[in-house]
Amino acid sequence: MDWNSLIGLAVAVLGILLGQSIEGGHISSLVQPAAFLIVMCGTFGAVILQTRPKNFIDGLKMLSQVFNMPVDDRQALAKRINTWSTYARKEGLFMLESYMQKETEPFIKKGMQLMIDGTPPEKIREIVAIDMHFHEVELRNSAKIWSAAGGYAPTVGILGAVLGLIHVMENLSDPSKLGSGIAVAFVATIYGVGLANLVFLPIANKLKNVIQFEMMRREMLLNAWVSIAKGDHPNVVAERLLSYMR
């Protein structure tokens, strides 16, 4: 569990609610289902319109990584790489198949299979780099739904405000209905700006960091595979891995 994300979200929400209370306002006045429905449906409707279904679904799935950051397994991965390097130098690349069978991650199995097949180092780099590029493109396209939501939400909030004011104008003859219309108008703007800047955009930026870490991890593996395929000494491979441990 990434407690920083939970604490950050809690501080942002509590700060707004406490500020509302200190100013003498009622927290219940910020609860407007109509305004929330307008902002959420309008925002995600626009996001769905611009996004491929697969990217939209994957983007929603990536939300879990905001509160459950991927495990940093670089140290354990470096130990496995050093084992591969030492064993390949002694027994040959073809003998790494037993180690490949123990791996469960498709990306790692693919890279090791290329080494075992005797693929030239530069071909390994070329093939894996293409795989990494399109994997990164897919991840970034999926994560973009949150930055897109952060862009649309304030505008949809203004749209909700206008709708609320229209409701007010339609009921000028009935003062009892003016309050609810004005509340929806202002609260819709709060929802739009608040969700964009306190939720959607921070999620988008957090996912960018997650993607950057994932690509750095894959780059670490790629450079290790190329180095092992070249027949570099295990000490050289280990030294290169140290650059990724910072």
LOKEMI-712192 format. One line per 8 residues: number of its first residue (from 1); their letters; for each residue x, y, z of N, C-alpha, C. Coordinates in nm, 4 decimals, padded with zeros to 6 digits. Layout:
REM LOKEMI-712192
NUM) A) X,Y,Z,X,Y,Z,X,Y,Z | ... $
***
This chain:
REM LOKEMI-712192
1) MDWNSLIG) 00.0841,-00.1195,00.0000,00.0000,00.0000,00.0000,00.0879,00.1249,00.0000 | 00.0590,00.2175,-00.0909,00.1330,00.3434,-00.0970,00.0608,00.4459,-00.0084 | 00.1102,00.4593,00.1140,00.0449,00.5483,00.2100,00.0570,00.6943,00.1708 | 00.1597,00.7307,00.0955,00.1747,00.8701,00.0529,00.0541,00.9153,-00.0294 | 00.0078,00.8278,-00.1183,-00.1077,00.8630,-00.2015,-00.2325,00.8813,-00.1158 | -00.2538,00.7889,-00.0229,-00.3718,00.7994,00.0640,-00.3652,00.9220,00.1532 | -00.2475,00.9483,00.2093,-00.2314,01.0653,00.2969,-00.2506,01.1941,00.2187 | -00.1925,01.1985,00.0988,-00.2064,01.3188,00.0161,-00.3511,01.3482,-00.0178 $
9) LAVAVLGI) -00.4252,01.2434,-00.0571,-00.5663,01.2622,-00.0902,-00.6459,01.3046,00.0325 | -00.6166,01.2422,00.1475,-00.6880,01.2745,00.2712,-00.6605,01.4184,00.3139 | -00.5344,01.4619,00.3045,-00.4992,01.5998,00.3427,-00.5730,01.6998,00.2540 | -00.5793,01.6713,00.1238,-00.6459,01.7631,00.0313,-00.7947,01.7755,00.0631 | -00.8610,01.6617,00.0828,-01.0049,01.6636,00.1094,-01.0346,01.7259,00.2457 | -00.9582,01.6852,00.3480,-00.9817,01.7395,00.4822,-00.9549,01.8891,00.4869 | -00.8543,01.9335,00.4132,-00.8239,02.0769,00.4105,-00.9412,02.1577,00.3574 | -01.0039,02.1076,00.2529,-01.1195,02.1773,00.1959,-01.2378,02.1757,00.2923 $
17) LLGQSIEG) -01.2641,02.0591,00.3517,-01.3778,02.0475,00.4434,-01.3586,02.1311,00.5691 | -01.2358,02.1306,00.6231,-01.2087,02.2116,00.7419,-01.2165,02.3597,00.7101 | -01.1649,02.3972,00.5935,-01.1734,02.5371,00.5524,-01.3172,02.5831,00.5389 | -01.4004,02.4950,00.4851,-01.5428,02.5262,00.4725,-01.6058,02.5451,00.6099 | -01.5686,02.4596,00.7050,-01.6254,02.4694,00.8403,-01.5765,02.5938,00.9126 | -01.4473,02.6255,00.8990,-01.3901,02.7427,00.9672,-01.4568,02.8708,00.9203 | -01.4903,02.8730,00.7914,-01.5557,02.9926,00.7366,-01.7027,03.0016,00.7747 | -01.7498,02.9017,00.8490,-01.8883,02.9048,00.8932,-01.9854,02.8341,00.8008 $
25) GHISSLVQ) -01.9330,02.7711,00.6975,-02.0200,02.7008,00.6031,-02.0518,02.5609,00.6518 | -02.1504,02.5022,00.5922,-02.1906,02.3664,00.6270,-02.1320,02.2692,00.5248 | -02.0708,02.1630,00.5742,-02.0116,02.0623,00.4851,-02.1198,02.0000,00.3966 | -02.2406,01.9878,00.4511,-02.3495,01.9266,00.3740,-02.3822,02.0062,00.2481 | -02.3495,02.1373,00.2486,-02.3789,02.2193,00.1310,-02.2903,02.1828,00.0121 | -02.1800,02.1108,00.0394,-02.0923,02.0679,-00.0688,-02.1370,01.9364,-00.1310 | -02.2368,01.8746,-00.0685,-02.2869,01.7474,-00.1199,-02.4054,01.7743,-00.2116 | -02.3788,01.7716,-00.3415,-02.4816,01.7968,-00.4414,-02.4762,01.6860,-00.5463 $
33) PAAFLIVM) -02.5593,01.5837,-00.5339,-02.5574,01.4705,-00.6282,-02.5720,01.5131,-00.7741 | -02.6574,01.6129,-00.7979,-02.6800,01.6567,-00.9365,-02.5508,01.7126,-00.9963 | -02.4807,01.7948,-00.9187,-02.3560,01.8539,-00.9666,-02.2503,01.7463,-00.9889 | -02.2430,01.6523,-00.8961,-02.1450,01.5440,-00.9089,-02.1727,01.4602,-01.0331 | -02.3004,01.4319,-01.0584,-02.3381,01.3524,-01.1742,-02.3018,01.4237,-01.3039 | -02.3264,01.5522,-01.3083,-02.2942,01.6307,-01.4279,-02.1446,01.6272,-01.4559 | -02.0652,01.6511,-01.3533,-01.9200,01.6590,-01.3710,-01.8612,01.5224,-01.4058 | -01.8969,01.4189,-01.3320,-01.8381,01.2877,-01.3547,-01.8803,01.2294,-01.4895 $
41) CGTFGAVI) -02.0107,01.2329,-01.5174,-02.0587,01.1765,-01.6438,-02.0081,01.2565,-01.7628 | -02.0101,01.3877,-01.7515,-01.9609,01.4717,-01.8604,-01.8135,01.4505,-01.8855 | -01.7352,01.4434,-01.7774,-01.5897,01.4275,-01.7908,-01.5535,01.2933,-01.8525 | -01.6061,01.1853,-01.7952,-01.5678,01.0538,-01.8456,-01.6349,01.0215,-01.9789 | -01.7485,01.0864,-02.0063,-01.8078,01.0716,-02.1393,-01.7146,01.1277,-02.2457 | -01.6559,01.2441,-02.2178,-01.5620,01.3051,-02.3110,-01.4353,01.2208,-02.3249 | -01.3889,01.1643,-02.2123,-01.2689,01.0799,-02.2157,-01.2947,00.9542,-02.2979 | -01.4107,00.8927,-02.2797,-01.4457,00.7722,-02.3558,-01.4520,00.8038,-02.5052 $
49) LQTRPKNF) -01.5026,00.9222,-02.5378,-01.5144,00.9628,-02.6774,-01.3785,00.9693,-02.7463 | -01.2754,01.0130,-02.6741,-01.1446,01.0324,-02.7369,-01.0517,00.9117,-02.7238 | -01.0932,00.8084,-02.6495,-01.0021,00.6988,-02.6157,-01.0496,00.5658,-02.6730 | -00.9541,00.4837,-02.7159,-00.9880,00.3474,-02.7565,-01.0396,00.2697,-02.6358 | -01.1373,00.1817,-02.6558,-01.1925,00.1048,-02.5424,-01.0852,00.0328,-02.4613 | -00.9886,-00.0303,-02.5296,-00.8844,-00.1041,-02.4585,-00.8026,-00.0110,-02.3699 | -00.7648,00.1061,-02.4229,-00.6859,00.2003,-02.3442,-00.7658,00.2538,-02.2260 | -00.8961,00.2752,-02.2462,-00.9792,00.3257,-02.1363,-00.9873,00.2227,-02.0240 $
57) IDGLKMLS) -01.0112,00.0983,-02.0600,-01.0208,-00.0085,-01.9588,-00.8865,-00.0272,-01.8884 | -00.7779,-00.0284,-01.9665,-00.6450,-00.0435,-01.9059,-00.6118,00.0743,-01.8151 | -00.6554,00.1936,-01.8549,-00.6303,00.3118,-01.7725,-00.7008,00.3031,-01.6382 | -00.8231,00.2496,-01.6388,-00.8953,00.2303,-01.5128,-00.8247,00.1259,-01.4265 | -00.7735,00.0198,-01.4897,-00.7025,-00.0842,-01.4151,-00.5747,-00.0287,-01.3530 | -00.5115,00.0666,-01.4206,-00.3867,00.1238,-01.3703,-00.4075,00.2053,-01.2430 | -00.5327,00.2410,-01.2147,-00.5609,00.3188,-01.0941,-00.5113,00.2483,-00.9689 | -00.5158,00.1153,-00.9692,-00.4712,00.0400,-00.8522,-00.3232,00.0630,-00.8230 $
65) QVFNMPVD) -00.2451,00.0964,-00.9273,-00.1023,00.1174,-00.9088,-00.0713,00.2505,-00.8396 | -00.1706,00.3376,-00.8326,-00.1514,00.4643,-00.7611,-00.1453,00.4400,-00.6109 | -00.2270,00.3464,-00.5625,-00.2340,00.3188,-00.4197,-00.1594,00.1906,-00.3815 | -00.1196,00.1139,-00.4816,-00.0367,-00.0049,-00.4587,00.0786,-00.0010,-00.5583 | 00.1809,00.0738,-00.5242,00.2943,00.0917,-00.6141,00.3603,-00.0430,-00.6436 | 00.4059,-00.0626,-00.7692,00.4758,-00.1875,-00.8025,00.5964,-00.2085,-00.7116 | 00.6211,-00.3324,-00.6761,00.7328,-00.3657,-00.5875,00.8649,-00.3371,-00.6594 | 00.9542,-00.2717,-00.5881,01.0865,-00.2440,-00.6433,01.1729,-00.3696,-00.6271 $
73) DRQALAKR) 01.1819,-00.4458,-00.7343,01.2545,-00.5726,-00.7287,01.3912,-00.5655,-00.7968 | 01.4465,-00.4461,-00.8097,01.5720,-00.4315,-00.8831,01.6872,-00.5077,-00.8183 | 01.6925,-00.5096,-00.6875,01.8007,-00.5811,-00.6195,01.7915,-00.7306,-00.6471 | 01.6723,-00.7856,-00.6326,01.6532,-00.9283,-00.6585,01.6775,-00.9598,-00.8058 | 01.6347,-00.8684,-00.8926,01.6542,-00.8878,-01.0357,01.8027,-00.8851,-01.0715 | 01.8772,-00.7945,-01.0085,02.0218,-00.7852,-01.0333,02.0917,-00.9143,-00.9912 | 02.0475,-00.9746,-00.8816,02.1074,-01.1011,-00.8369,02.0819,-01.2120,-00.9382 | 01.9603,-01.2160,-00.9930,01.9295,-01.3174,-01.0936,02.0127,-01.2955,-01.2199 $
81) INTWSTYA) 02.0263,-01.1694,-01.2590,02.1055,-01.1380,-01.3782,02.2508,-01.1796,-01.3584 | 02.3045,-01.1527,-01.2407,02.4430,-01.1931,-01.2125,02.4586,-01.3454,-01.2181 | 02.3555,-01.4152,-01.1719,02.3583,-01.5621,-01.1796,02.3583,-01.6081,-01.3253 | 02.2725,-01.5461,-01.4073,02.2688,-01.5802,-01.5497,02.4042,-01.5549,-01.6151 | 02.4614,-01.4396,-01.5837,02.5875,-01.3994,-01.6459,02.6990,-01.4983,-01.6120 | 02.7087,-01.5332,-01.4836,02.8140,-01.6256,-01.4393,02.7953,-01.7638,-01.5005 | 02.6713,-01.8110,-01.5016,02.6434,-01.9453,-01.5530,02.6657,-01.9514,-01.7045 | 02.6238,-01.8450,-01.7759,02.6407,-01.8422,-01.9211,02.7872,-01.8398,-01.9596 $
89) RKEGLFML) 02.8692,-01.7704,-01.8800,03.0122,-01.7636,-01.9111,03.0792,-01.9005,-01.8911 | 03.0313,-01.9750,-01.7921,03.0917,-02.1051,-01.7629,03.0380,-02.2162,-01.8532 | 02.9050,-02.2150,-01.8718,02.8415,-02.3270,-01.9405,02.7921,-02.2950,-02.0810 | 02.7807,-02.1663,-02.1134,02.7288,-02.1281,-02.2445,02.5857,-02.0761,-02.2360 | 02.5487,-01.9928,-02.3323,02.4150,-01.9329,-02.3336,02.3043,-02.0376,-02.3437 | 02.3327,-02.1473,-02.4151,02.2290,-02.2484,-02.4362,02.1838,-02.3117,-02.3051 | 02.2690,-02.3057,-02.2044,02.2380,-02.3708,-02.0776,02.1497,-02.2849,-01.9860 | 02.1104,-02.1670,-02.0333,02.0265,-02.0788,-01.9514,01.8786,-02.1173,-01.9566 $
97) ESYMQKET) 01.8455,-02.2187,-02.0345,01.7046,-02.2533,-02.0513,01.6401,-02.2940,-01.9194 | 01.7146,-02.3596,-01.8335,01.6579,-02.4002,-01.7042,01.6205,-02.2785,-01.6201 | 01.7012,-02.1715,-01.6329,01.6699,-02.0481,-01.5596,01.5492,-01.9785,-01.6229 | 01.5415,-01.9839,-01.7551,01.4286,-01.9196,-01.8236,01.2965,-01.9832,-01.7820 | 01.2961,-02.1144,-01.7647,01.1733,-02.1841,-01.7284,01.1212,-02.1422,-01.5914 | 01.2096,-02.0916,-01.5059,01.1687,-02.0491,-01.3721,01.1032,-01.9107,-01.3728 | 01.1232,-01.8358,-01.4812,01.0683,-01.7010,-01.4892,00.9211,-01.7054,-01.5304 | 00.8436,-01.6139,-01.4760,00.7009,-01.6076,-01.5079,00.6637,-01.4846,-01.5898 $
105) EPFIKKGM) 00.7513,-01.3851,-01.5923,00.7220,-01.2620,-01.6651,00.7514,-01.2810,-01.8144 | 00.6520,-01.2595,-01.9019,00.6710,-01.2808,-02.0458,00.7879,-01.2023,-02.1043 | 00.8074,-01.0790,-02.0598,00.9154,-00.9968,-02.1137,01.0514,-01.0599,-02.0851 | 01.0693,-01.1092,-01.9630,01.1968,-01.1721,-01.9265,01.2165,-01.3018,-02.0043 | 01.1123,-01.3794,-02.0179,01.1229,-01.5045,-02.0922,01.1596,-01.4782,-02.2391 | 01.1028,-01.3710,-02.2945,01.1312,-01.3387,-02.4338,01.2781,-01.3021,-02.4524 | 01.3302,-01.2160,-02.3639,01.4701,-01.1742,-02.3748,01.5664,-01.2905,-02.3555 | 01.5363,-01.3765,-02.2592,01.6239,-01.4906,-02.2347,01.6189,-01.5899,-02.3506 $
113) QLMIDGTP) 01.5013,-01.6050,-02.4100,01.4892,-01.6958,-02.5244,01.5742,-01.6475,-02.6411 | 01.5785,-01.5151,-02.6606,01.6620,-01.4596,-02.7672,01.8091,-01.4911,-02.7426 | 01.8529,-01.4806,-02.6168,01.9916,-01.5149,-02.5846,02.0186,-01.6630,-02.6094 | 01.9286,-01.7472,-02.5616,01.9460,-01.8919,-02.5740,01.9512,-01.9344,-02.7211 | 01.8727,-01.8643,-02.8047,01.8685,-01.8977,-02.9472,01.9937,-01.8525,-03.0223 | 02.0827,-01.7816,-02.9499,02.2051,-01.7354,-03.0142,02.1871,-01.6114,-03.0991 | 02.0845,-01.5335,-03.0710,02.0601,-01.4102,-03.1457,02.1746,-01.3118,-03.1219 | 02.2280,-01.2490,-03.2265,02.3364,-01.1521,-03.2089,02.2952,-01.0395,-03.1138 $
121) PEKIREIV) 02.3895,-00.9867,-03.0360,02.3576,-00.8828,-02.9370,02.2801,-00.7633,-02.9928 | 02.3221,-00.7140,-03.1093,02.2543,-00.5976,-03.1650,02.1129,-00.6302,-03.2109 | 02.0916,-00.7545,-03.2543,01.9566,-00.7957,-03.2901,01.8681,-00.8059,-03.1662 | 01.9271,-00.8532,-03.0555,01.8527,-00.8574,-02.9294,01.8098,-00.7164,-02.8905 | 01.9049,-00.6230,-02.9006,01.8730,-00.4835,-02.8660,01.7622,-00.4298,-02.9555 | 01.7709,-00.4580,-03.0836,01.6713,-00.4075,-03.1782,01.5329,-00.4644,-03.1500 | 01.5261,-00.5963,-03.1328,01.3963,-00.6623,-03.1120,01.3328,-00.6194,-02.9806 | 01.4124,-00.6205,-02.8742,01.3581,-00.5856,-02.7426,01.3237,-00.4372,-02.7350 $
129) AIDMHFHE) 01.4039,-00.3519,-02.7996,01.3768,-00.2082,-02.7982,01.2437,-00.1767,-02.8654 | 01.2134,-00.2475,-02.9744,01.0842,-00.2284,-03.0415,00.9702,-00.2703,-02.9492 | 00.9882,-00.3836,-02.8827,00.8874,-00.4320,-02.7872,00.8660,-00.3302,-02.6756 | 00.9763,-00.2766,-02.6236,00.9670,-00.1772,-02.5161,00.8973,-00.0506,-02.5623 | 00.9276,-00.0079,-02.6840,00.8685,00.1161,-02.7353,00.7163,00.1065,-02.7414 | 00.6668,-00.0012,-02.8004,00.5221,-00.0130,-02.8157,00.4531,-00.0429,-02.6826 | 00.5243,-00.1095,-02.5932,00.4691,-00.1309,-02.4591,00.4537,00.0031,-02.3870 | 00.5539,00.0887,-02.3986,00.5477,00.2204,-02.3355,00.4368,00.3057,-02.3967 $
137) VELRNSAK) 00.4227,00.2979,-02.5302,00.3163,00.3739,-02.5972,00.1797,00.3327,-02.5443 | 00.1580,00.2021,-02.5295,00.0305,00.1525,-02.4793,00.0055,00.1988,-02.3354 | 00.1090,00.1912,-02.2516,00.0942,00.2342,-02.1131,00.0616,00.3827,-02.1042 | 00.1324,00.4630,-02.1822,00.1105,00.6085,-02.1774,-00.0266,00.6462,-02.2340 | -00.0703,00.5776,-02.3384,-00.2029,00.6050,-02.3931,-00.3119,00.5700,-02.2920 | -00.2900,00.4642,-02.2150,-00.3876,00.4251,-02.1127,-00.3879,00.5240,-01.9970 | -00.2681,00.5670,-01.9548,-00.2582,00.6613,-01.8431,-00.3124,00.7993,-01.8795 | -00.3155,00.8299,-02.0082,-00.3607,00.9625,-02.0528,-00.5073,00.9886,-02.0220 $
145) IWSAAGGY) -00.5837,00.8835,-01.9929,-00.7248,00.9093,-01.9634,-00.7391,00.9967,-01.8396 | -00.6419,00.9869,-01.7482,-00.6507,01.0657,-01.6246,-00.6098,01.2102,-01.6478 | -00.5085,01.2331,-01.7300,-00.4720,01.3718,-01.7622,-00.5819,01.4353,-01.8470 | -00.6452,01.3542,-01.9354,-00.7565,01.4062,-02.0150,-00.8737,01.4430,-01.9246 | -00.9019,01.3582,-01.8257,-01.0093,01.3883,-01.7304,-00.9791,01.5159,-01.6545 | -00.8510,01.5350,-01.6201,-00.8118,01.6573,-01.5506,-00.8285,01.7810,-01.6366 | -00.8199,01.7642,-01.7677,-00.8399,01.8780,-01.8574,-00.9864,01.9097,-01.8800 | -01.0692,01.8060,-01.8878,-01.2113,01.8271,-01.9163,-01.2926,01.8671,-01.7938 $
153) APTVGILG) -01.2557,01.8165,-01.6755,-01.3393,01.8352,-01.5563,-01.3710,01.9815,-01.5236 | -01.2712,02.0736,-01.5241,-01.3064,02.2126,-01.4923,-01.4077,02.2727,-01.5898 | -01.3932,02.2396,-01.7193,-01.4857,02.2929,-01.8189,-01.6253,02.2350,-01.7997 | -01.6323,02.1054,-01.7699,-01.7623,02.0439,-01.7444,-01.8224,02.1022,-01.6169 | -01.7363,02.1358,-01.5192,-01.7847,02.2009,-01.3978,-01.8491,02.3350,-01.4290 | -01.7906,02.4097,-01.5197,-01.8492,02.5381,-01.5614,-01.9817,02.5133,-01.6327 | -01.9848,02.4072,-01.7141,-02.1106,02.3705,-01.7807,-02.2185,02.3413,-01.6775 | -02.1802,02.2696,-01.5707,-02.2759,02.2421,-01.4633,-02.3224,02.3700,-01.3955 $
161) AVLGLIHV) -02.2309,02.4659,-01.3820,-02.2673,02.5941,-01.3211,-02.3688,02.6679,-01.4076 | -02.3475,02.6657,-01.5368,-02.4405,02.7319,-01.6286,-02.5773,02.6660,-01.6227 | -02.5776,02.5322,-01.6175,-02.7054,02.4612,-01.6073,-02.7787,02.4982,-01.4782 | -02.7004,02.5118,-01.3698,-02.7615,02.5516,-01.2433,-02.8214,02.6908,-01.2503 | -02.7512,02.7817,-01.3173,-02.8026,02.9174,-01.3310,-02.9256,02.9223,-01.4208 | -02.9288,02.8360,-01.5218,-03.0486,02.8275,-01.6058,-03.1673,02.7835,-01.5212 | -03.1408,02.6860,-01.4332,-03.2468,02.6390,-01.3425,-03.2948,02.7528,-01.2528 | -03.2020,02.8357,-01.2088,-03.2381,02.9503,-01.1246,-03.3258,03.0474,-01.2015 $
169) MENLSDPS) -03.2855,03.0784,-01.3234,-03.3606,03.1746,-01.4037,-03.5017,03.1241,-01.4353 | -03.5149,02.9924,-01.4507,-03.6471,02.9361,-01.4807,-03.7415,02.9402,-01.3606 | -03.6856,02.9590,-01.2418,-03.7676,02.9551,-01.1201,-03.7597,03.0849,-01.0402 | -03.7391,03.1951,-01.1095,-03.7334,03.3244,-01.0401,-03.8641,03.3568,-00.9687 | -03.9718,03.3021,-01.0208,-04.1016,03.3302,-00.9584,-04.1259,03.2454,-00.8338 | -04.0390,03.1444,-00.8136,-04.0552,03.0551,-00.6986,-03.9267,03.0579,-00.6154 | -03.9196,03.1496,-00.5171,-03.7974,03.1649,-00.4368,-03.7519,03.0370,-00.3674 | -03.8411,02.9436,-00.3413,-03.8049,02.8213,-00.2698,-03.7128,02.7319,-00.3533 $
177) KLGSGIAV) -03.7126,02.7518,-00.4835,-03.6304,02.6686,-00.5717,-03.4990,02.7354,-00.6118 | -03.4810,02.8602,-00.5719,-03.3616,02.9330,-00.6134,-03.2354,02.8789,-00.5449 | -03.2500,02.8447,-00.4172,-03.1328,02.8003,-00.3409,-03.0669,02.6767,-00.3993 | -03.1484,02.5764,-00.4348,-03.0915,02.4518,-00.4880,-03.0230,02.4750,-00.6219 | -03.0813,02.5608,-00.7033,-03.0212,02.5899,-00.8329,-02.8873,02.6596,-00.8199 | -02.8793,02.7563,-00.7293,-02.7539,02.8287,-00.7071,-02.6488,02.7359,-00.6483 | -02.6923,02.6464,-00.5577,-02.5991,02.5509,-00.4967,-02.5375,02.4606,-00.6022 | -02.6202,02.4077,-00.6914,-02.5684,02.3224,-00.7987,-02.4718,02.3995,-00.8853 $
185) AFVATIYG) -02.5037,02.5247,-00.9130,-02.4188,02.6072,-00.9982,-02.2785,02.6206,-00.9403 | -02.2676,02.6593,-00.8154,-02.1355,02.6812,-00.7559,-02.0645,02.5508,-00.7210 | -02.1380,02.4532,-00.6708,-02.0753,02.3273,-00.6313,-02.0254,02.2509,-00.7531 | -02.0924,02.2626,-00.8661,-02.0459,02.1962,-00.9883,-01.9080,02.2479,-01.0269 | -01.8865,02.3777,-01.0114,-01.7553,02.4353,-01.0412,-01.6506,02.3832,-00.9440 | -01.6874,02.3723,-00.8165,-01.5954,02.3195,-00.7158,-01.5588,02.1751,-00.7489 | -01.6582,02.0952,-00.7846,-01.6315,01.9558,-00.8199,-01.5376,01.9468,-00.9398 | -01.5648,02.0265,-01.0411,-01.4833,02.0213,-01.1623,-01.3391,02.0581,-01.1372 $
193) VGLANLVF) -01.3172,02.1715,-01.0713,-01.1810,02.2168,-01.0436,-01.1145,02.1283,-00.9392 | -01.1898,02.0889,-00.8364,-01.1334,02.0073,-00.7293,-01.0920,01.8693,-00.7769 | -01.1798,01.8022,-00.8509,-01.1467,01.6690,-00.9008,-01.0287,01.6737,-00.9972 | -01.0242,01.7774,-01.0789,-00.9148,01.7886,-01.1755,-00.7807,01.8047,-01.1059 | -00.7723,01.8970,-01.0128,-00.6436,01.9335,-00.9532,-00.6055,01.8524,-00.8300 | -00.7034,01.7907,-00.7659,-00.6732,01.7127,-00.6457,-00.6782,01.5621,-00.6685 | -00.7379,01.5199,-00.7794,-00.7518,01.3762,-00.8040,-00.6963,01.3354,-00.9403 | -00.7582,01.3836,-01.0475,-00.7247,01.3343,-01.1811,-00.5809,01.3637,-01.2228 $
201) LPIANKLK) -00.5386,01.4899,-01.2118,-00.4027,01.5251,-01.2546,-00.2950,01.4616,-01.1658 | -00.3127,01.4589,-01.0323,-00.2144,01.3868,-00.9509,-00.2054,01.2376,-00.9859 | -00.3206,01.1759,-01.0154,-00.3177,01.0351,-01.0562,-00.2385,01.0199,-01.1853 | -00.2619,01.1086,-01.2815,-00.1905,01.1025,-01.4095,-00.0407,01.1147,-01.3887 | 00.0009,01.2074,-01.3039,00.1445,01.2269,-01.2788,00.2054,01.1086,-01.2039 | 00.1293,01.0499,-01.1131,00.1785,00.9330,-01.0405,00.1988,00.8153,-01.1368 | 00.1056,00.7987,-01.2294,00.1167,00.6898,-01.3261,00.2348,00.7118,-01.4212 | 00.2661,00.8373,-01.4499,00.3847,00.8646,-01.5321,00.5097,00.8135,-01.4623 $
209) NVIQFEMM) 00.5162,00.8327,-01.3309,00.6312,00.7825,-01.2549,00.6347,00.6294,-01.2547 | 00.5168,00.5675,-01.2451,00.5091,00.4211,-01.2475,00.5595,00.3680,-01.3820 | 00.5163,00.4329,-01.4897,00.5584,00.3907,-01.6238,00.7082,00.4119,-01.6416 | 00.7585,00.5248,-01.5926,00.9022,00.5529,-01.6039,00.9840,00.4467,-01.5309 | 00.9381,00.4059,-01.4139,01.0089,00.3017,-01.3385,01.0064,00.1689,-01.4136 | 00.8912,00.1344,-01.4696,00.8783,00.0091,-01.5430,00.9718,00.0062,-01.6640 | 00.9812,00.1185,-01.7353,01.0673,00.1227,-01.8537,01.2150,00.1205,-01.8142 | 01.2488,00.1832,-01.7015,01.3874,00.1779,-01.6536,01.4243,00.0336,-01.6176 $
217) RREMLLNA) 01.3319,-00.0373,-01.5558,01.3545,-00.1776,-01.5195,01.3770,-00.2623,-01.6449 | 01.2978,-00.2381,-01.7469,01.3130,-00.3138,-01.8716,01.4435,-00.2764,-01.9435 | 01.4799,-00.1509,-01.9361,01.6073,-00.1095,-01.9951,01.7244,-00.1781,-01.9245 | 01.7117,-00.1920,-01.7939,01.8136,-00.2625,-01.7161,01.8283,-00.4066,-01.7660 | 01.7168,-00.4735,-01.7895,01.7196,-00.6102,-01.8393,01.7779,-00.6162,-01.9800 | 01.7370,-00.5236,-02.0649,01.7860,-00.5229,-02.2027,01.9377,-00.5093,-02.2081 | 01.9915,-00.4127,-02.1359,02.1363,-00.3921,-02.1373,02.2106,-00.5126,-02.0789 | 02.1487,-00.5782,-01.9808,02.2108,-00.6986,-01.9237,02.2137,-00.8110,-02.0261 $
225) WVSIAKGD) 02.1026,-00.8313,-02.0977,02.0979,-00.9375,-02.1982,02.2007,-00.9147,-02.3094 | 02.2102,-00.7891,-02.3543,02.3065,-00.7577,-02.4605,02.4488,-00.7826,-02.4118 | 02.4759,-00.7421,-02.2875,02.6098,-00.7596,-02.2308,02.6447,-00.9074,-02.2157 | 02.5485,-00.9874,-02.1684,02.5719,-01.1311,-02.1528,02.5916,-01.1966,-02.2889 | 02.5088,-01.1557,-02.3871,02.5203,-01.2126,-02.5215,02.6546,-01.1811,-02.5856 | 02.7118,-01.0664,-02.5496,02.8434,-01.0286,-02.6024,02.9561,-01.1080,-02.5378 | 02.9229,-01.1724,-02.4254,03.0240,-01.2484,-02.3540,03.1036,-01.1657,-02.2556 | 03.0473,-01.0521,-02.2125,03.1174,-00.9674,-02.1157,03.1368,-01.0421,-01.9844 $
233) HPNVVAER) 03.2433,-01.0063,-01.9146,03.2727,-01.0683,-01.7855,03.1612,-01.0355,-01.6863 | 03.1239,-01.1301,-01.5998,03.0184,-01.1046,-01.5010,03.0412,-00.9795,-01.4172 | 03.1683,-00.9469,-01.3896,03.1968,-00.8259,-01.3124,03.1570,-00.7001,-01.3897 | 03.1745,-00.7043,-01.5214,03.1353,-00.5905,-01.6056,02.9833,-00.5762,-01.6057 | 02.9142,-00.6895,-01.6171,02.7673,-00.6886,-01.6141,02.7181,-00.6329,-01.4808 | 02.7770,-00.6793,-01.3719,02.7373,-00.6333,-01.2382,02.7625,-00.4845,-01.2213 | 02.8728,-00.4366,-01.2761,02.9061,-00.2934,-01.2633,02.8051,-00.2076,-01.3363 | 02.7614,-00.2544,-01.4516,02.6614,-00.1793,-01.5266,02.5265,-00.1743,-01.4540 $
241) LLSYMR) 02.4964,-00.2828,-01.3842,02.3698,-00.2886,-01.3117,02.3641,-00.1879,-01.1967 | 02.4793,-00.1513,-01.1438,02.4829,-00.0585,-01.0306,02.4215,00.0782,-01.0678 | 02.4315,00.1137,-01.1951,02.3757,00.2430,-01.2399,02.2249,00.2484,-01.2246 | 02.1605,00.1319,-01.2217,02.0135,00.1261,-01.2117,01.9657,00.1103,-01.0671 | 02.0557,00.1090,-00.9745,02.0201,00.0866,-00.8339,02.0011,00.2171,-00.7557 | 02.0174,00.3297,-00.8210,02.0097,00.4572,-00.7492,01.8651,00.4959,-00.7194 $
***
